[in-house]
Amino acid sequence: MGILGFTKFIEDNPHLFTDRQLCNTRVVIDGNNLCYRLYFDNGLDVKHGGEYEQFSNLIKLFFNNLRTCHVEPYVIYDGAYESNDHKFVTTLDRSKRRILLSETIARDGPGHLLPALASATFKQVVSSLGVRCAQCDYEADREVVMLANSWNCPVISVDSDFFIFNIRAGYIPLNHLYWRSVCKGKTGDQESDAGSQNKGPYLRAQVYTVDNFCSSFDGLQVEMLPLLGTLLGNDYLPVTLFLPFYSQIKLPKGDNVFFSRRYARAYGVISWLQERENLEDALHRVLNVFRKSEREDYKMMIQSSMVVYTFFESYLPDYFASGSLLCRLLTHDGYPLPEWVLQNIQQGAMPTMCLNALANHRVFLHTQIEDLSQPSANTCSLPIRVAIYNILLSHDESKVLQESPTSPKKSSRHTKEFCVQEYDRMGKDLKKTILRPEYESTRYGCLPNLAGVSALCKEDRKTLLLEVLGVKVEDISQIPPCLQFTIAVLCYWIRHANPKVSHLHLYCLLLCFIRHDILSCQDPLPTELLPEPIVSTSQQGKKGKHIWTPPKSWIPRTVSAFFDKFQKGSKTRSFDLEGVHGFAQFQSCMQYTIYLNKVLCLPFPPPDLAGLFSGIFTHELYKEMKNKADVLGWVMLGLGKTSQVAEEFYRLQTVVRQVVSEECFAARQQSKTARKKQKRKESSAASSSGYREGSSSSSSVENEDLKGYEASVDVVASCSLENKFAGLMSLDCDN
């Protein structure tokens, strides 16, 4: 939610905020907004697909600093879209803007587009820190306010609607919480001067309250604020709806260009409301500007918008106090959900996409930075989503069959009731697709319905997920358990990518996985230091400088240097949209397979999303590989050939290429540099000794196979090459 221009209006009136030392209290946090602002306010990469490890470190720092000050956070997430469709037009417009924003960012333009796995990463890290969380049935704003008022504690968010809500302990916008630097409390001689000042650590904050706002505008009543938020235009009603009203009131004129139309409207409406006796009088005067035939309709719309800012009884205080299950979300056809699903929803463990499919049969897919001339990056993950919808919607179907077992019309999967509306990019436009989730497993026939999922044993659920991905259990049995899920998704992605991805995409992602495992497994830090950030010796004297420095004691220096070379974006290399689009397809496959894993009650342990993907690392590595004639040989050389790291990389890529046929990979287009290197290599081979003449080049970039690295090993003959029988004479007779 949001009120157009109101945040800027408040920010330009700093007297509306009061300084506070935040410590020894609870805080209620709007999880969706915190996720968004933590990512973008800290300059993390968007253009190349996301930097989840850096994001993870920021999340840890934020919550650790709160706890250092004895601030107990409670994170609340949004649920499904409201079933009354009040925000449908707003959601539709935002999805369309995201498509155009994707193109703008790809061309180095400004904009914020949350990476595909950022929200899942945020939830995973918050959960790992032991922070108390809850997910609402629908939008969380009112639940957040009611919970904060029941505990008399402040709210932390970045949403202009919270300037309208009457929050007793106040609202702290994230940009008014100086969470990076923990301040020390008063000590020693300062105590006598400070009196009752806090003695422990605290965070500096500035708090907004509606009482302070109303007192700053003499005569403005608190009950008028919901009408103020509505007249200025919010997610439910556009400001254009009230143009007849604005034509009837006096709007101030600014003396400079910075006094915008939104400023004028805000000042004008506030001044107009100051003169009204009560809310009923103000609403009556607003309606009078419309035609008599339209007034009743306008009254209903305005009241529907205003009720968003009013309070109701919240179930969250009881949930956090006793863990009582009070989730009230129903399916699209009005049926209650299984208890295990309700528990996952209330704990924030069920993806919002699944809630929208259950409650609304409508889903808006995530737009990434991708090549808009190609099919959507979500195209390759369609079979995974169909499997998810099949399981979710089967709950409604099973209930209908129980009530009307003789009515084939109601139980048909071809009726509108058992379809999902998907909104996704097609070119530069947003297109709606009607999906009928007809998915049958070759082993299980129809997939289990939602109520029956929890009754399946773990091995059956694991086999079912792998079957959706087209991977057999034995294909990944030799891979470490922590990587089995990821490699299975990798194999699915290569098979279904459209356009196809090359071997370079595969190598980049495998190196990304290995790089994270190396950095996270070396000499684990003492548990008493985690998850607190480490302050390096060189930075200890610098206030607020926290550096995440995992030790690299046993990593070969050459391997560390190989990885470090691609940590930062290069100003000399151009942006490779082809490479980024391939990685966007992988993120889409990973995102929806994670959702399927949750719908199947986690048969696989969730992957560590913080180290799963680095946009800059993979992009820079991909660009470098395009300049190499023998990519596999170059990678093995960089990893130390016979080192444990090189062996792990070679083993993983061998497993993938044994599962996935070579026809699934795109033929690699060589860069000019690579073509020159290949030509020189072929010329050198042609002039080499006789036993190599006429042999095909095993490092051909058009047909890179598993022999690529093996061919680079030096061969030393143990017999005379002049005598073709000499080899037989050198055999060990005992063998």
Salt bridges, closest charged atoms under 4 A:
GLU11 OE1 - HIS176 NE2 2.91
ASP12 OD2 - LYS8 NZ 2.91
ASP41 OD1 - ARG37 NH2 2.44
ASP45 OD1 - HIS48 ND1 2.83
GLU53 OE2 - HIS516 ND1 3.85
ASP85 OD1 - ARG362 NH1 2.86
GLU103 OE2 - ARG107 NH2 3.25
GLU103 OE2 - LYS428 NZ 2.67
ASP108 OD1 - LYS47 NZ 2.29
ASP137 OD2 - ARG328 NE 3.68
GLU139 OE1 - LYS87 NZ 2.70
GLU143 OE2 - ARG328 NH2 3.56
GLU191 OE1 - LYS199 NZ 3.55
ASP235 OD2 - LYS87 NZ 3.41
ASP235 OD1 - ARG94 NH2 2.89
ASP281 OD2 - ARG276 NE 3.61
ASP281 OD1 - ARG285 NE 3.12
ASP333 OD1 - HIS332 ND1 3.39
GLU370 OE2 - ARG425 NH2 2.69
ASP396 OD2 - HIS361 NE2 3.61
GLU397 OE1 - ARG413 NE 2.74
GLU422 OE2 - ARG385 NE 2.54
GLU438 OE2 - HIS414 NE2 2.93
ASP564 OD2 - LYS552 NZ 3.37
ASP576 OD2 - LYS626 NZ 2.85
GLU578 OE1 - LYS626 NZ 3.82
ASP608 OD2 - HIS516 NE2 2.86
GLU620 OE1 - ARG573 NH1 2.85
GLU620 OE2 - HIS619 ND1 3.16
GLU624 OE1 - ARG573 NH2 2.47
GLU624 OE2 - LYS628 NZ 3.37
ASP630 OD2 - LYS681 NZ 3.81
GLU648 OE1 - ARG651 NH2 2.74
GLU662 OE1 - HIS503 NE2 2.93
GLU662 OE2 - ARG657 NE 3.34
